[in-house]
């Protein structure tokens, strides 16, 4: 269960940065080389590597080496998991009303 919570936290971390959201928008076009992302985003290669590591570890982006560069694309399976996770965590479930201690005044 602890591993599951850690992985779920990685998924949400992937979506909580402006640069990573911009990267995902770019990747909606399909596979892109790191050099293209660097140019479009106006960031350094080291910054892109940092953000891509987080996106790949979260499972929402896939990478493949092509020559000296890496190409990235959105991972449909990982994104489907992220959507399911958000839905599950925000679903209201019917439960028994529990009376808290402060209500017993």
N, C-alpha and C positions, 0 to 999 in steps of 0.2 A: 504494500500500500504506500509506503514512503517513497519507493521508486516511482510509482505512478504519479504521486503529487509533485515530485521533482520534475518529471517529464512534462506534466501539465503546466507547471510554472515556466518551463522553457518555451512552451508554445505561446503563452501570453507575453513573455518577454520579447519574443520576436515581433510582436505587433505594437510595442509601446515606445517606438522611436521613430521620429520623423523621417530620417534617412532610410530606415528599413521599409517604411510605408512607400516612400518614393521608389525604392528598388522594386518592390512588388508591383507597383504600377507599371514600371518599365517592362517587367517580365511578363505582363499580361499580353505583350506582343508575341511572345514565344521565346525560344532560346536566344540568349544574348551573351556575347563575350564580355569578360571583365573589362577589357579596354573600352568597350562601348559604354558600359555603366560608369566607369571613371570619368569619361568625357561628358556624358549627359548630366551626371550629378555634380560635377565640379569638385570631386573629392580626391584625395590621394589614394594610391593603391593600398597602403597599409590600413586606411580607414575602411575601404571597401572590403578588404579581407576580414577585418573585425566583424563588420555587419553580416557578411556572408556566412561566417562561422556560426553566428547565432541563428540565422535563418535555416541553415542546413541542419544544425543540431536539433532544432525544433521540428524538423521534418517537413517544413512548408516549401523548401527549395531543394532542388537536386543540383549536383555539380558533376562535370566531367572534364577531364583535362584534354585539351586540344593543342598540341604543340607546346609552346611556352606559356600559353594562357589557359584560363579555365572558362568554360561556358556554363551558364546557369539557366535554370528554368523552374517554373512553379511545379511543385509536386502535387498532383491532383489528390492522391491518397492522403497526404499529410494535411492538405487544406480541408478535405472532407472531415478528417478527424478533428481539426480545430473548430470547424463549424458545429460538429456534434458535441464537442466538449463545451462550447459556449452555451449551446441550447440546454444541455443537461444541467449545467451549473446555475442557470438562470430560470429554470422551470420551477414554478410554484407547485409544491406538493401539498396535498391535504394531510394534515397531521392532527393529532389530539391537542387540544388546548391545554397547555401546561401553565399552572398558576405560579408566578414567580414569588419569591419570598417578600419582595417589597410591597406586593399587593395585599399582604396579610397584616394590615395595620389596624 
